[in-house]
Amino acid sequence: MATTTEPTTLQAAHNAATERRPPSNANLTAWVTFHQSNARMYRAVADADRWHHHEAMYWVGYEERKAGEVSARIQAEKPRAE
């Protein structure tokens, strides 16, 4: 039985994010999910990899901002109810 373990270092987190990055033509929902997942991962890494805590927290903020930007695009593209 294969188990996946979450990264515990900042470098491993960067590698995991690169590996699971959606294709550039993925729908916006996939991108929101990707950024939200990354934010959770970097938050966990910030607690585990104390030498890179502040840098990991930067990436938490970055991924949360990107998720918010993509969510805003989704909302802007929704048809308006009259």
PDB file with one MODEL, atoms N, CA, C and O in Angstrom:
MODEL        1
ATOM      1  N   MET A   1       0.840  -1.175   0.000  1.00  0.00           N
ATOM      2  CA  MET A   1       0.000   0.000   0.000  1.00  0.00           C
ATOM      3  C   MET A   1       0.888   1.242   0.000  1.00  0.00           C
ATOM      4  O   MET A   1       1.692   1.437   0.911  1.00  0.00           O
ATOM      5  N   ALA A   2       0.740   2.068  -1.013  1.00  0.00           N
ATOM      6  CA  ALA A   2       1.552   3.274  -1.123  1.00  0.00           C
ATOM      7  C   ALA A   2       0.924   4.396  -0.309  1.00  0.00           C
ATOM      8  O   ALA A   2      -0.286   4.620  -0.348  1.00  0.00           O
ATOM      9  N   THR A   3       1.771   5.085   0.420  1.00  0.00           N
ATOM     10  CA  THR A   3       1.284   6.241   1.163  1.00  0.00           C
ATOM     11  C   THR A   3       2.052   7.462   0.699  1.00  0.00           C
ATOM     12  O   THR A   3       3.240   7.384   0.383  1.00  0.00           O
ATOM     13  N   THR A   4       1.375   8.571   0.662  1.00  0.00           N
ATOM     14  CA  THR A   4       2.051   9.807   0.308  1.00  0.00           C
ATOM     15  C   THR A   4       2.264  10.596   1.583  1.00  0.00           C
ATOM     16  O   THR A   4       1.368  10.706   2.420  1.00  0.00           O
ATOM     17  N   THR A   5       3.435  11.131   1.718  1.00  0.00           N
ATOM     18  CA  THR A   5       3.738  11.939   2.884  1.00  0.00           C
ATOM     19  C   THR A   5       3.852  13.385   2.442  1.00  0.00           C
ATOM     20  O   THR A   5       4.340  13.693   1.355  1.00  0.00           O
ATOM     21  N   GLU A   6       3.401  14.238   3.294  1.00  0.00           N
ATOM     22  CA  GLU A   6       3.499  15.660   3.005  1.00  0.00           C
ATOM     23  C   GLU A   6       4.938  16.114   3.209  1.00  0.00           C
ATOM     24  O   GLU A   6       5.650  15.569   4.052  1.00  0.00           O
ATOM     25  N   PRO A   7       5.360  17.096   2.451  1.00  0.00           N
ATOM     26  CA  PRO A   7       6.726  17.609   2.602  1.00  0.00           C
ATOM     27  C   PRO A   7       6.936  18.198   4.006  1.00  0.00           C
ATOM     28  O   PRO A   7       6.013  18.737   4.617  1.00  0.00           O
ATOM     29  N   THR A   8       8.157  18.081   4.487  1.00  0.00           N
ATOM     30  CA  THR A   8       8.491  18.662   5.788  1.00  0.00           C
ATOM     31  C   THR A   8       9.585  19.712   5.680  1.00  0.00           C
ATOM     32  O   THR A   8       9.967  20.316   6.683  1.00  0.00           O
ATOM     33  N   THR A   9      10.091  19.934   4.473  1.00  0.00           N
ATOM     34  CA  THR A   9      11.082  20.991   4.262  1.00  0.00           C
ATOM     35  C   THR A   9      10.579  21.920   3.166  1.00  0.00           C
ATOM     36  O   THR A   9       9.742  21.545   2.345  1.00  0.00           O
ATOM     37  N   LEU A  10      11.098  23.118   3.173  1.00  0.00           N
ATOM     38  CA  LEU A  10      10.688  24.084   2.166  1.00  0.00           C
ATOM     39  C   LEU A  10      11.055  23.602   0.766  1.00  0.00           C
ATOM     40  O   LEU A  10      10.261  23.748  -0.164  1.00  0.00           O
ATOM     41  N   GLN A  11      12.234  23.037   0.607  1.00  0.00           N
ATOM     42  CA  GLN A  11      12.649  22.539  -0.712  1.00  0.00           C
ATOM     43  C   GLN A  11      11.724  21.432  -1.196  1.00  0.00           C
ATOM     44  O   GLN A  11      11.333  21.413  -2.363  1.00  0.00           O
ATOM     45  N   ALA A  12      11.374  20.516  -0.310  1.00  0.00           N
ATOM     46  CA  ALA A  12      10.461  19.437  -0.682  1.00  0.00           C
ATOM     47  C   ALA A  12       9.084  19.989  -1.048  1.00  0.00           C
ATOM     48  O   ALA A  12       8.421  19.462  -1.942  1.00  0.00           O
ATOM     49  N   ALA A  13       8.656  21.038  -0.365  1.00  0.00           N
ATOM     50  CA  ALA A  13       7.371  21.660  -0.680  1.00  0.00           C
ATOM     51  C   ALA A  13       7.403  22.292  -2.065  1.00  0.00           C
ATOM     52  O   ALA A  13       6.454  22.149  -2.836  1.00  0.00           O
ATOM     53  N   HIS A  14       8.490  22.990  -2.385  1.00  0.00           N
ATOM     54  CA  HIS A  14       8.621  23.566  -3.731  1.00  0.00           C
ATOM     55  C   HIS A  14       8.571  22.464  -4.789  1.00  0.00           C
ATOM     56  O   HIS A  14       7.914  22.612  -5.819  1.00  0.00           O
ATOM     57  N   ASN A  15       9.264  21.368  -4.527  1.00  0.00           N
ATOM     58  CA  ASN A  15       9.266  20.250  -5.477  1.00  0.00           C
ATOM     59  C   ASN A  15       7.870  19.660  -5.633  1.00  0.00           C
ATOM     60  O   ASN A  15       7.447  19.361  -6.750  1.00  0.00           O
ATOM     61  N   ALA A  16       7.152  19.491  -4.529  1.00  0.00           N
ATOM     62  CA  ALA A  16       5.799  18.934  -4.581  1.00  0.00           C
ATOM     63  C   ALA A  16       4.865  19.860  -5.347  1.00  0.00           C
ATOM     64  O   ALA A  16       4.040  19.396  -6.135  1.00  0.00           O
ATOM     65  N   ALA A  17       4.986  21.162  -5.123  1.00  0.00           N
ATOM     66  CA  ALA A  17       4.142  22.124  -5.841  1.00  0.00           C
ATOM     67  C   ALA A  17       4.408  22.061  -7.339  1.00  0.00           C
ATOM     68  O   ALA A  17       3.477  22.121  -8.142  1.00  0.00           O
ATOM     69  N   THR A  18       5.668  21.942  -7.712  1.00  0.00           N
ATOM     70  CA  THR A  18       6.024  21.846  -9.124  1.00  0.00           C
ATOM     71  C   THR A  18       5.448  20.578  -9.748  1.00  0.00           C
ATOM     72  O   THR A  18       4.946  20.608 -10.871  1.00  0.00           O
ATOM     73  N   GLU A  19       5.519  19.482  -9.028  1.00  0.00           N
ATOM     74  CA  GLU A  19       5.040  18.201  -9.555  1.00  0.00           C
ATOM     75  C   GLU A  19       3.526  18.174  -9.751  1.00  0.00           C
ATOM     76  O   GLU A  19       3.039  17.548 -10.692  1.00  0.00           O
ATOM     77  N   ARG A  20       2.779  18.843  -8.879  1.00  0.00           N
ATOM     78  CA  ARG A  20       1.319  18.774  -8.979  1.00  0.00           C
ATOM     79  C   ARG A  20       0.691  19.987  -9.659  1.00  0.00           C
ATOM     80  O   ARG A  20      -0.530  20.138  -9.669  1.00  0.00           O
ATOM     81  N   ARG A  21       1.523  20.838 -10.218  1.00  0.00           N
ATOM     82  CA  ARG A  21       1.026  22.030 -10.911  1.00  0.00           C
ATOM     83  C   ARG A  21       0.125  21.611 -12.080  1.00  0.00           C
ATOM     84  O   ARG A  21       0.503  20.758 -12.883  1.00  0.00           O
ATOM     85  N   PRO A  22      -1.066  22.213 -12.171  1.00  0.00           N
ATOM     86  CA  PRO A  22      -1.954  21.868 -13.291  1.00  0.00           C
ATOM     87  C   PRO A  22      -1.376  22.366 -14.619  1.00  0.00           C
ATOM     88  O   PRO A  22      -0.524  23.255 -14.628  1.00  0.00           O
ATOM     89  N   PRO A  23      -1.829  21.806 -15.726  1.00  0.00           N
ATOM     90  CA  PRO A  23      -1.378  22.324 -17.023  1.00  0.00           C
ATOM     91  C   PRO A  23      -1.863  23.767 -17.195  1.00  0.00           C
ATOM     92  O   PRO A  23      -2.860  24.173 -16.597  1.00  0.00           O
ATOM     93  N   SER A  24      -1.161  24.515 -17.999  1.00  0.00           N
ATOM     94  CA  SER A  24      -1.494  25.935 -18.160  1.00  0.00           C
ATOM     95  C   SER A  24      -2.903  26.157 -18.692  1.00  0.00           C
ATOM     96  O   SER A  24      -3.479  27.225 -18.481  1.00  0.00           O
ATOM     97  N   ASN A  25      -3.468  25.166 -19.381  1.00  0.00           N
ATOM     98  CA  ASN A  25      -4.820  25.320 -19.919  1.00  0.00           C
ATOM     99  C   ASN A  25      -5.892  24.732 -18.996  1.00  0.00           C
ATOM    100  O   ASN A  25      -7.040  24.573 -19.409  1.00  0.00           O
ATOM    101  N   ALA A  26      -5.527  24.407 -17.750  1.00  0.00           N
ATOM    102  CA  ALA A  26      -6.506  23.865 -16.794  1.00  0.00           C
ATOM    103  C   ALA A  26      -7.559  24.921 -16.482  1.00  0.00           C
ATOM    104  O   ALA A  26      -7.305  26.120 -16.599  1.00  0.00           O
ATOM    105  N   ASN A  27      -8.749  24.461 -16.082  1.00  0.00           N
ATOM    106  CA  ASN A  27      -9.798  25.427 -15.756  1.00  0.00           C
ATOM    107  C   ASN A  27      -9.442  26.172 -14.470  1.00  0.00           C
ATOM    108  O   ASN A  27      -8.588  25.736 -13.697  1.00  0.00           O
ATOM    109  N   LEU A  28     -10.103  27.286 -14.262  1.00  0.00           N
ATOM    110  CA  LEU A  28      -9.765  28.161 -13.136  1.00  0.00           C
ATOM    111  C   LEU A  28     -10.003  27.489 -11.784  1.00  0.00           C
ATOM    112  O   LEU A  28      -9.282  27.757 -10.823  1.00  0.00           O
ATOM    113  N   THR A  29     -10.997  26.630 -11.708  1.00  0.00           N
ATOM    114  CA  THR A  29     -11.260  25.926 -10.453  1.00  0.00           C
ATOM    115  C   THR A  29     -10.074  25.056 -10.060  1.00  0.00           C
ATOM    116  O   THR A  29      -9.740  24.962  -8.879  1.00  0.00           O
ATOM    117  N   ALA A  30      -9.443  24.427 -11.026  1.00  0.00           N
ATOM    118  CA  ALA A  30      -8.251  23.611 -10.748  1.00  0.00           C
ATOM    119  C   ALA A  30      -7.130  24.482 -10.197  1.00  0.00           C
ATOM    120  O   ALA A  30      -6.385  24.058  -9.314  1.00  0.00           O
ATOM    121  N   TRP A  31      -7.013  25.696 -10.718  1.00  0.00           N
ATOM    122  CA  TRP A  31      -5.974  26.603 -10.235  1.00  0.00           C
ATOM    123  C   TRP A  31      -6.254  27.081  -8.816  1.00  0.00           C
ATOM    124  O   TRP A  31      -5.331  27.193  -8.009  1.00  0.00           O
ATOM    125  N   VAL A  32      -7.517  27.364  -8.500  1.00  0.00           N
ATOM    126  CA  VAL A  32      -7.862  27.765  -7.127  1.00  0.00           C
ATOM    127  C   VAL A  32      -7.513  26.629  -6.169  1.00  0.00           C
ATOM    128  O   VAL A  32      -6.904  26.853  -5.122  1.00  0.00           O
ATOM    129  N   THR A  33      -7.902  25.416  -6.534  1.00  0.00           N
ATOM    130  CA  THR A  33      -7.616  24.250  -5.696  1.00  0.00           C
ATOM    131  C   THR A  33      -6.115  24.068  -5.511  1.00  0.00           C
ATOM    132  O   THR A  33      -5.657  23.777  -4.406  1.00  0.00           O
ATOM    133  N   PHE A  34      -5.351  24.236  -6.577  1.00  0.00           N
ATOM    134  CA  PHE A  34      -3.893  24.125  -6.524  1.00  0.00           C
ATOM    135  C   PHE A  34      -3.299  25.133  -5.543  1.00  0.00           C
ATOM    136  O   PHE A  34      -2.487  24.771  -4.692  1.00  0.00           O
ATOM    137  N   HIS A  35      -3.702  26.391  -5.663  1.00  0.00           N
ATOM    138  CA  HIS A  35      -3.140  27.432  -4.791  1.00  0.00           C
ATOM    139  C   HIS A  35      -3.567  27.248  -3.338  1.00  0.00           C
ATOM    140  O   HIS A  35      -2.764  27.461  -2.429  1.00  0.00           O
ATOM    141  N   GLN A  36      -4.813  26.859  -3.106  1.00  0.00           N
ATOM    142  CA  GLN A  36      -5.273  26.619  -1.734  1.00  0.00           C
ATOM    143  C   GLN A  36      -4.513  25.446  -1.103  1.00  0.00           C
ATOM    144  O   GLN A  36      -4.123  25.502   0.063  1.00  0.00           O
ATOM    145  N   SER A  37      -4.312  24.399  -1.882  1.00  0.00           N
ATOM    146  CA  SER A  37      -3.569  23.237  -1.396  1.00  0.00           C
ATOM    147  C   SER A  37      -2.128  23.623  -1.071  1.00  0.00           C
ATOM    148  O   SER A  37      -1.579  23.205  -0.052  1.00  0.00           O
ATOM    149  N   ASN A  38      -1.531  24.412  -1.935  1.00  0.00           N
ATOM    150  CA  ASN A  38      -0.166  24.868  -1.679  1.00  0.00           C
ATOM    151  C   ASN A  38      -0.094  25.696  -0.408  1.00  0.00           C
ATOM    152  O   ASN A  38       0.844  25.546   0.376  1.00  0.00           O
ATOM    153  N   ALA A  39      -1.066  26.565  -0.193  1.00  0.00           N
ATOM    154  CA  ALA A  39      -1.063  27.400   1.013  1.00  0.00           C
ATOM    155  C   ALA A  39      -1.102  26.517   2.262  1.00  0.00           C
ATOM    156  O   ALA A  39      -0.368  26.761   3.220  1.00  0.00           O
ATOM    157  N   ARG A  40      -1.955  25.495   2.253  1.00  0.00           N
ATOM    158  CA  ARG A  40      -2.015  24.571   3.401  1.00  0.00           C
ATOM    159  C   ARG A  40      -0.681  23.843   3.584  1.00  0.00           C
ATOM    160  O   ARG A  40      -0.202  23.678   4.705  1.00  0.00           O
ATOM    161  N   MET A  41      -0.089  23.409   2.464  1.00  0.00           N
ATOM    162  CA  MET A  41       1.179  22.688   2.531  1.00  0.00           C
ATOM    163  C   MET A  41       2.281  23.582   3.100  1.00  0.00           C
ATOM    164  O   MET A  41       3.023  23.161   3.988  1.00  0.00           O
ATOM    165  N   TYR A  42       2.393  24.810   2.597  1.00  0.00           N
ATOM    166  CA  TYR A  42       3.442  25.708   3.083  1.00  0.00           C
ATOM    167  C   TYR A  42       3.220  26.077   4.550  1.00  0.00           C
ATOM    168  O   TYR A  42       4.189  26.271   5.284  1.00  0.00           O
ATOM    169  N   ARG A  43       1.962  26.176   4.989  1.00  0.00           N
ATOM    170  CA  ARG A  43       1.681  26.463   6.403  1.00  0.00           C
ATOM    171  C   ARG A  43       2.203  25.313   7.275  1.00  0.00           C
ATOM    172  O   ARG A  43       2.803  25.552   8.323  1.00  0.00           O
ATOM    173  N   ALA A  44       1.974  24.076   6.845  1.00  0.00           N
ATOM    174  CA  ALA A  44       2.467  22.923   7.599  1.00  0.00           C
ATOM    175  C   ALA A  44       3.997  22.897   7.597  1.00  0.00           C
ATOM    176  O   ALA A  44       4.616  22.576   8.611  1.00  0.00           O
ATOM    177  N   VAL A  45       4.597  23.231   6.471  1.00  0.00           N
ATOM    178  CA  VAL A  45       6.059  23.251   6.374  1.00  0.00           C
ATOM    179  C   VAL A  45       6.642  24.339   7.278  1.00  0.00           C
ATOM    180  O   VAL A  45       7.709  24.153   7.863  1.00  0.00           O
ATOM    181  N   ALA A  46       5.954  25.459   7.392  1.00  0.00           N
ATOM    182  CA  ALA A  46       6.442  26.537   8.260  1.00  0.00           C
ATOM    183  C   ALA A  46       6.585  26.056   9.703  1.00  0.00           C
ATOM    184  O   ALA A  46       7.476  26.504  10.424  1.00  0.00           O
ATOM    185  N   ASP A  47       5.713  25.150  10.120  1.00  0.00           N
ATOM    186  CA  ASP A  47       5.813  24.599  11.470  1.00  0.00           C
ATOM    187  C   ASP A  47       6.891  23.527  11.570  1.00  0.00           C
ATOM    188  O   ASP A  47       7.545  23.400  12.605  1.00  0.00           O
ATOM    189  N   ALA A  48       7.081  22.758  10.508  1.00  0.00           N
ATOM    190  CA  ALA A  48       8.037  21.640  10.537  1.00  0.00           C
ATOM    191  C   ALA A  48       9.473  22.081  10.263  1.00  0.00           C
ATOM    192  O   ALA A  48      10.404  21.598  10.908  1.00  0.00           O
ATOM    193  N   ASP A  49       9.656  22.988   9.317  1.00  0.00           N
ATOM    194  CA  ASP A  49      11.003  23.425   8.906  1.00  0.00           C
ATOM    195  C   ASP A  49      11.254  24.800   9.522  1.00  0.00           C
ATOM    196  O   ASP A  49      11.133  25.830   8.858  1.00  0.00           O
ATOM    197  N   ARG A  50      11.605  24.787  10.802  1.00  0.00           N
ATOM    198  CA  ARG A  50      11.725  26.051  11.541  1.00  0.00           C
ATOM    199  C   ARG A  50      12.829  26.956  10.996  1.00  0.00           C
ATOM    200  O   ARG A  50      12.763  28.170  11.189  1.00  0.00           O
ATOM    201  N   TRP A  51      13.824  26.414  10.331  1.00  0.00           N
ATOM    202  CA  TRP A  51      14.885  27.249   9.757  1.00  0.00           C
ATOM    203  C   TRP A  51      14.355  28.083   8.598  1.00  0.00           C
ATOM    204  O   TRP A  51      14.939  29.110   8.253  1.00  0.00           O
ATOM    205  N   HIS A  52      13.252  27.646   7.998  1.00  0.00           N
ATOM    206  CA  HIS A  52      12.678  28.362   6.852  1.00  0.00           C
ATOM    207  C   HIS A  52      11.261  28.853   7.147  1.00  0.00           C
ATOM    208  O   HIS A  52      10.466  29.068   6.232  1.00  0.00           O
ATOM    209  N   HIS A  53      10.959  29.026   8.428  1.00  0.00           N
ATOM    210  CA  HIS A  53       9.606  29.420   8.840  1.00  0.00           C
ATOM    211  C   HIS A  53       9.119  30.674   8.124  1.00  0.00           C
ATOM    212  O   HIS A  53       8.036  30.665   7.538  1.00  0.00           O
ATOM    213  N   HIS A  54       9.890  31.741   8.159  1.00  0.00           N
ATOM    214  CA  HIS A  54       9.428  33.008   7.586  1.00  0.00           C
ATOM    215  C   HIS A  54       9.290  32.937   6.069  1.00  0.00           C
ATOM    216  O   HIS A  54       8.362  33.513   5.500  1.00  0.00           O
ATOM    217  N   GLU A  55      10.194  32.245   5.427  1.00  0.00           N
ATOM    218  CA  GLU A  55      10.090  32.085   3.979  1.00  0.00           C
ATOM    219  C   GLU A  55       8.869  31.235   3.613  1.00  0.00           C
ATOM    220  O   GLU A  55       8.167  31.535   2.647  1.00  0.00           O
ATOM    221  N   ALA A  56       8.621  30.187   4.379  1.00  0.00           N
ATOM    222  CA  ALA A  56       7.435  29.366   4.130  1.00  0.00           C
ATOM    223  C   ALA A  56       6.166  30.185   4.339  1.00  0.00           C
ATOM    224  O   ALA A  56       5.198  30.032   3.593  1.00  0.00           O
ATOM    225  N   MET A  57       6.164  31.053   5.346  1.00  0.00           N
ATOM    226  CA  MET A  57       4.992  31.899   5.588  1.00  0.00           C
ATOM    227  C   MET A  57       4.804  32.912   4.450  1.00  0.00           C
ATOM    228  O   MET A  57       3.672  33.274   4.130  1.00  0.00           O
ATOM    229  N   TYR A  58       5.891  33.365   3.846  1.00  0.00           N
ATOM    230  CA  TYR A  58       5.768  34.200   2.656  1.00  0.00           C
ATOM    231  C   TYR A  58       4.997  33.429   1.580  1.00  0.00           C
ATOM    232  O   TYR A  58       4.086  33.973   0.955  1.00  0.00           O
ATOM    233  N   TRP A  59       5.364  32.164   1.368  1.00  0.00           N
ATOM    234  CA  TRP A  59       4.707  31.364   0.342  1.00  0.00           C
ATOM    235  C   TRP A  59       3.247  31.081   0.689  1.00  0.00           C
ATOM    236  O   TRP A  59       2.415  30.958  -0.211  1.00  0.00           O
ATOM    237  N   VAL A  60       2.926  30.977   1.970  1.00  0.00           N
ATOM    238  CA  VAL A  60       1.515  30.847   2.365  1.00  0.00           C
ATOM    239  C   VAL A  60       0.744  32.062   1.862  1.00  0.00           C
ATOM    240  O   VAL A  60      -0.302  31.922   1.228  1.00  0.00           O
ATOM    241  N   GLY A  61       1.261  33.249   2.146  1.00  0.00           N
ATOM    242  CA  GLY A  61       0.607  34.472   1.703  1.00  0.00           C
ATOM    243  C   GLY A  61       0.511  34.565   0.197  1.00  0.00           C
ATOM    244  O   GLY A  61      -0.526  34.956  -0.337  1.00  0.00           O
ATOM    245  N   TYR A  62       1.573  34.214  -0.488  1.00  0.00           N
ATOM    246  CA  TYR A  62       1.586  34.252  -1.945  1.00  0.00           C
ATOM    247  C   TYR A  62       0.496  33.348  -2.515  1.00  0.00           C
ATOM    248  O   TYR A  62      -0.284  33.764  -3.372  1.00  0.00           O
ATOM    249  N   GLU A  63       0.451  32.109  -2.031  1.00  0.00           N
ATOM    250  CA  GLU A  63      -0.536  31.152  -2.558  1.00  0.00           C
ATOM    251  C   GLU A  63      -1.964  31.582  -2.210  1.00  0.00           C
ATOM    252  O   GLU A  63      -2.873  31.397  -3.018  1.00  0.00           O
ATOM    253  N   GLU A  64      -2.172  32.151  -1.023  1.00  0.00           N
ATOM    254  CA  GLU A  64      -3.504  32.639  -0.666  1.00  0.00           C
ATOM    255  C   GLU A  64      -3.912  33.803  -1.563  1.00  0.00           C
ATOM    256  O   GLU A  64      -5.068  33.892  -1.977  1.00  0.00           O
ATOM    257  N   ARG A  65      -2.968  34.697  -1.866  1.00  0.00           N
ATOM    258  CA  ARG A  65      -3.267  35.811  -2.783  1.00  0.00           C
ATOM    259  C   ARG A  65      -3.617  35.300  -4.170  1.00  0.00           C
ATOM    260  O   ARG A  65      -4.577  35.765  -4.784  1.00  0.00           O
ATOM    261  N   LYS A  66      -2.838  34.344  -4.665  1.00  0.00           N
ATOM    262  CA  LYS A  66      -3.110  33.792  -5.999  1.00  0.00           C
ATOM    263  C   LYS A  66      -4.478  33.109  -6.029  1.00  0.00           C
ATOM    264  O   LYS A  66      -5.220  33.269  -6.997  1.00  0.00           O
ATOM    265  N   ALA A  67      -4.820  32.355  -4.994  1.00  0.00           N
ATOM    266  CA  ALA A  67      -6.136  31.708  -4.932  1.00  0.00           C
ATOM    267  C   ALA A  67      -7.234  32.765  -4.947  1.00  0.00           C
ATOM    268  O   ALA A  67      -8.255  32.591  -5.614  1.00  0.00           O
ATOM    269  N   GLY A  68      -7.033  33.850  -4.222  1.00  0.00           N
ATOM    270  CA  GLY A  68      -8.010  34.942  -4.205  1.00  0.00           C
ATOM    271  C   GLY A  68      -8.150  35.610  -5.561  1.00  0.00           C
ATOM    272  O   GLY A  68      -9.261  35.936  -5.980  1.00  0.00           O
ATOM    273  N   GLU A  69      -7.042  35.817  -6.249  1.00  0.00           N
ATOM    274  CA  GLU A  69      -7.082  36.441  -7.575  1.00  0.00           C
ATOM    275  C   GLU A  69      -7.843  35.562  -8.566  1.00  0.00           C
ATOM    276  O   GLU A  69      -8.660  36.057  -9.342  1.00  0.00           O
ATOM    277  N   VAL A  70      -7.572  34.268  -8.536  1.00  0.00           N
ATOM    278  CA  VAL A  70      -8.254  33.361  -9.461  1.00  0.00           C
ATOM    279  C   VAL A  70      -9.737  33.261  -9.101  1.00  0.00           C
ATOM    280  O   VAL A  70     -10.589  33.217  -9.989  1.00  0.00           O
ATOM    281  N   SER A  71     -10.047  33.226  -7.808  1.00  0.00           N
ATOM    282  CA  SER A  71     -11.456  33.207  -7.382  1.00  0.00           C
ATOM    283  C   SER A  71     -12.185  34.456  -7.862  1.00  0.00           C
ATOM    284  O   SER A  71     -13.337  34.382  -8.291  1.00  0.00           O
ATOM    285  N   ALA A  72     -11.519  35.593  -7.790  1.00  0.00           N
ATOM    286  CA  ALA A  72     -12.118  36.840  -8.268  1.00  0.00           C
ATOM    287  C   ALA A  72     -12.373  36.773  -9.776  1.00  0.00           C
ATOM    288  O   ALA A  72     -13.396  37.261 -10.256  1.00  0.00           O
ATOM    289  N   ARG A  73     -11.452  36.176 -10.515  1.00  0.00           N
ATOM    290  CA  ARG A  73     -11.661  36.002 -11.966  1.00  0.00           C
ATOM    291  C   ARG A  73     -12.873  35.126 -12.238  1.00  0.00           C
ATOM    292  O   ARG A  73     -13.658  35.406 -13.143  1.00  0.00           O
ATOM    293  N   ILE A  74     -13.023  34.065 -11.453  1.00  0.00           N
ATOM    294  CA  ILE A  74     -14.183  33.181 -11.622  1.00  0.00           C
ATOM    295  C   ILE A  74     -15.464  33.961 -11.382  1.00  0.00           C
ATOM    296  O   ILE A  74     -16.415  33.855 -12.157  1.00  0.00           O
ATOM    297  N   GLN A  75     -15.492  34.741 -10.317  1.00  0.00           N
ATOM    298  CA  GLN A  75     -16.683  35.532 -10.001  1.00  0.00           C
ATOM    299  C   GLN A  75     -16.968  36.563 -11.090  1.00  0.00           C
ATOM    300  O   GLN A  75     -18.125  36.785 -11.448  1.00  0.00           O
ATOM    301  N   ALA A  76     -15.924  37.187 -11.613  1.00  0.00           N
ATOM    302  CA  ALA A  76     -16.095  38.208 -12.648  1.00  0.00           C
ATOM    303  C   ALA A  76     -16.619  37.604 -13.947  1.00  0.00           C
ATOM    304  O   ALA A  76     -17.322  38.273 -14.705  1.00  0.00           O
ATOM    305  N   GLU A  77     -16.281  36.349 -14.203  1.00  0.00           N
ATOM    306  CA  GLU A  77     -16.705  35.705 -15.456  1.00  0.00           C
ATOM    307  C   GLU A  77     -18.089  35.079 -15.365  1.00  0.00           C
ATOM    308  O   GLU A  77     -18.646  34.661 -16.380  1.00  0.00           O
ATOM    309  N   LYS A  78     -18.649  35.008 -14.161  1.00  0.00           N
ATOM    310  CA  LYS A  78     -20.000  34.441 -14.017  1.00  0.00           C
ATOM    311  C   LYS A  78     -21.002  35.385 -14.656  1.00  0.00           C
ATOM    312  O   LYS A  78     -20.880  36.604 -14.533  1.00  0.00           O
ATOM    313  N   PRO A  79     -22.005  34.819 -15.349  1.00  0.00           N
ATOM    314  CA  PRO A  79     -23.033  35.688 -15.914  1.00  0.00           C
ATOM    315  C   PRO A  79     -23.826  36.371 -14.807  1.00  0.00           C
ATOM    316  O   PRO A  79     -24.121  35.778 -13.769  1.00  0.00           O
ATOM    317  N   ARG A  80     -24.158  37.615 -15.052  1.00  0.00           N
ATOM    318  CA  ARG A  80     -24.902  38.401 -14.059  1.00  0.00           C
ATOM    319  C   ARG A  80     -26.397  38.093 -14.185  1.00  0.00           C
ATOM    320  O   ARG A  80     -26.956  38.095 -15.282  1.00  0.00           O
ATOM    321  N   ALA A  81     -27.024  37.830 -13.048  1.00  0.00           N
ATOM    322  CA  ALA A  81     -28.475  37.629 -13.036  1.00  0.00           C
ATOM    323  C   ALA A  81     -29.152  38.987 -13.072  1.00  0.00           C
ATOM    324  O   ALA A  81     -28.768  39.894 -12.334  1.00  0.00           O
ATOM    325  N   GLU A  82     -30.122  39.128 -13.896  1.00  0.00           N
ATOM    326  CA  GLU A  82     -30.786  40.419 -14.038  1.00  0.00           C
ATOM    327  C   GLU A  82     -31.989  40.507 -13.161  1.00  0.00           C
ATOM    328  O   GLU A  82     -32.674  41.531 -13.153  1.00  0.00           O
TER     329      GLU A  82
ENDMDL
END
